[in-house]
Amino acid sequence: MPLHDFGAGWARFGGRVATGVVECVDLATDAARIADGGTWFVVADFEAFGRGGRARAWRFAEVTHERAAAVPDTGWLGPSHDAWRSTMDRAAYESAVEHVRERIREGDVYQVNVCRVLEAPLPVGRDGGGVAVEPDAAALAARLAAGNPAPYAAAIHVPHGSGVEPVWVVSASPELYLSLEPGPRGPEIASGPIKGTAATPAGLTDKDRAENVMITDLVRNDLQQVCRPGTVAVTDLLAVEQHPGLVHLVSRVRGELADDVVTAPDPWRQILGAAFPPGSVSGAPKSSALRVIDQLEPTPRGPYCGAVGWIDSDAGRAELAVGIRTFWWSDGVLRFGTGAGITWGSDPGAEWRETELKAARLVGLASAAGPTVG
């Protein structure tokens, strides 16, 4: 395996390791740059494309393909377990669940994903010469890869002082947001929405299955906006996937990208404009759910519930994950989001416990020794 210089900015996703950051573009205003060629690594905030967040893509000088896509484990130094604080405590979260149920009763929405963000101080360190050193994203990525392997694990770190827009994200996402690959009649786009989480398959409920079907239909409608008529299909419905410490219900939707999208100067602006943010972490109808989320959640989600991945314009391929099970660092604070999909059949206490289940393993891995987060 080649030795990489992770000091000047790097990214890892899906067997690709990139080093030597060159530039960063804003996908909301300059998506046409992506179509010019190269491999780009993407981080899009949940609030991107008109809601105050950012969607950015970084190009690197070197991109290699490695089966393990390993990064060096230099020893992660995380916050203590008891340093984490939630943007919503249990009472506030359960009240938000009841609010969503009332909005469903009134007919405003059918489902809303309600999230909270866990935060812990993690200040910039200093090396032996007194130079500022940001937290080691590569070390956290290695720890998550060992303790919580995920099909769409990703990491990207461009430090301050690199001369390029900085970013610090480490993700153990289990969920495919969008993939693009060549097909027999042209590019094919696919999505793999997750809805339904339990500790074991026996814990999955009728509510989980109904919610998954609802969100799968929403994703199908999103893809129809950028696909050839009649080509969008659900290829797998309600599959049970095992992940460390829990199980998910996963469905798959696929379609053939429309000719006018393929030939557009900024195809990714059109694709993301139709399908962003991911339906599984927003709700249905999406526009109404987003309004409820903005009313209930006290802080922006940022990269959590957005998109993380890569776009290879030369090969006509891409793979973007939903930014769940995701850590991001800025301004001396490490953050991690967790949430649950709320329907009329939701029990507030059970939904709170689902957010705890999703967070417990990963927050534990990212923490120093200490009491378990409750």
ZILINSUL-V327411 format. One record per backbone hydrogen bond with DSSP energy under -0.5 kcal/mol. NH is the residue of the N-H (numbers start at 1). CO is the residue of the C=O. E is the energy in kcal/mol with one decimal. If there is no record, write none. Layout:
nh=<NH NH>
co=<CO CO>
e=<E E>
//
This chain:
nh=<6 8 9 10 11 12 13 14 16 17 18 19 20 21 22 23 25 27 27 28 29 30 33 34 35 36 37 40 40 41 42 43 44 45 46 48 51 53 56 57 58 59 60 61 61 62 64 66 66 74 78 81 83 84 85 87 93 94 95 96 97 98 99 100 101 102 103 104 105 106 107 108 109 110 111 112 113 114 114 115 116 118 119 120 122 125 127 130 133 137 140 141 142 143 144 145 146 147 148 152 153 154 155 156 157 158 159 162 167 169 170 171 172 173 176 177 177 178 179 180 181 183 186 188 189 190 191 192 195 198 203 204 209 210 211 212 213 214 215 216 217 218 219 220 221 222 223 224 225 225 226 227 228 231 233 235 235 236 239 241 241 243 246 247 248 249 250 250 251 252 253 254 255 257 257 258 261 262 263 264 267 269 270 271 272 273 274 275 276 281 282 283 284 289 290 291 292 293 294 295 296 297 304 305 306 307 308 309 310 311 312 313 313 316 317 318 319 320 321 322 323 324 327 328 329 330 333 334 335 336 337 338 340 342 343 346 348 351 352 353 354 355 356 357 358 359 360 361 363 364 365 366 367 367 368>
co=<4 5 6 157 18 155 16 153 13 64 11 62 9 8 59 59 57 25 55 55 26 26 30 31 31 33 34 38 311 58 309 56 307 54 302 45 47 47 43 25 41 23 39 19 20 19 17 15 64 72 76 368 80 81 119 117 89 90 91 92 93 94 95 96 97 98 99 100 101 102 104 103 103 284 284 342 282 112 340 113 338 336 85 334 332 133 131 127 125 135 136 137 138 139 140 141 142 143 144 173 150 171 12 169 10 167 157 159 158 156 327 154 325 152 192 175 320 320 190 318 188 186 183 181 255 179 253 176 249 247 200 201 205 206 207 208 209 210 211 212 213 214 215 216 217 218 219 220 221 222 223 223 256 228 254 233 252 252 250 239 248 246 243 198 241 196 239 248 193 236 191 233 189 187 255 226 258 258 259 261 264 266 266 267 268 269 270 271 272 278 279 279 111 285 286 287 288 289 290 291 292 293 301 323 303 44 321 42 319 40 317 38 311 312 312 180 310 178 308 175 306 322 170 335 168 333 330 120 328 118 326 116 114 112 341 343 346 347 348 349 350 351 352 353 354 355 356 357 359 360 361 362 363 364 79>
e=<-0.9 -0.5 -0.6 -2.0 -2.1 -3.0 -2.0 -0.8 -1.9 -2.6 -2.9 -2.3 -1.4 -1.2 -3.2 -1.4 -2.6 -0.6 -2.8 -0.6 -0.8 -3.1 -1.6 -1.3 -0.7 -1.1 -1.5 -0.5 -2.8 -2.6 -2.9 -2.4 -2.7 -3.5 -3.3 -1.9 -1.1 -2.4 -2.6 -2.1 -2.6 -2.3 -0.7 -0.6 -3.1 -2.1 -2.8 -2.9 -0.5 -1.0 -0.6 -0.5 -1.7 -1.1 -2.6 -2.1 -2.6 -2.8 -2.0 -2.0 -2.1 -2.1 -2.1 -2.3 -2.4 -2.0 -2.2 -2.5 -2.3 -1.9 -1.2 -2.4 -0.7 -3.3 -1.9 -1.9 -2.9 -0.7 -2.4 -0.5 -2.8 -3.5 -3.0 -2.2 -2.9 -2.8 -2.3 -2.3 -2.4 -1.2 -1.8 -2.6 -2.1 -2.1 -2.6 -2.3 -1.8 -2.5 -3.3 -1.9 -1.3 -2.3 -2.2 -2.6 -2.5 -2.7 -0.5 -1.5 -2.0 -2.5 -2.5 -3.4 -2.6 -0.6 -0.5 -0.5 -2.3 -1.9 -2.0 -2.3 -2.0 -0.7 -1.2 -3.1 -2.7 -2.0 -2.4 -2.0 -2.1 -1.7 -1.6 -1.5 -2.0 -2.6 -2.3 -2.2 -2.2 -2.0 -2.4 -2.6 -2.0 -1.6 -2.6 -2.3 -2.0 -2.2 -2.5 -1.7 -0.7 -1.1 -1.6 -0.7 -3.0 -2.0 -2.8 -0.8 -1.6 -1.3 -2.7 -0.6 -2.9 -2.6 -2.0 -3.0 -2.4 -1.7 -3.2 -0.5 -2.1 -2.9 -2.6 -2.6 -2.5 -2.5 -0.5 -2.8 -0.7 -2.3 -2.2 -0.8 -0.7 -0.8 -1.4 -2.7 -2.5 -1.6 -1.5 -1.9 -1.6 -1.1 -1.2 -0.6 -1.9 -2.6 -2.5 -1.4 -1.8 -2.6 -2.4 -1.3 -2.0 -2.7 -1.4 -2.2 -2.1 -1.9 -2.0 -1.9 -2.3 -2.6 -3.1 -2.2 -0.8 -1.1 -1.9 -2.0 -2.4 -3.3 -3.5 -2.1 -2.0 -2.6 -3.3 -1.8 -1.6 -1.9 -1.8 -2.9 -2.6 -2.2 -0.9 -2.5 -1.8 -3.1 -0.5 -1.9 -0.5 -2.4 -2.2 -2.1 -1.8 -1.8 -1.8 -2.6 -2.3 -1.3 -2.6 -0.7 -2.9 -2.0 -2.0 -1.9 -0.6 -0.9 -3.3>
//
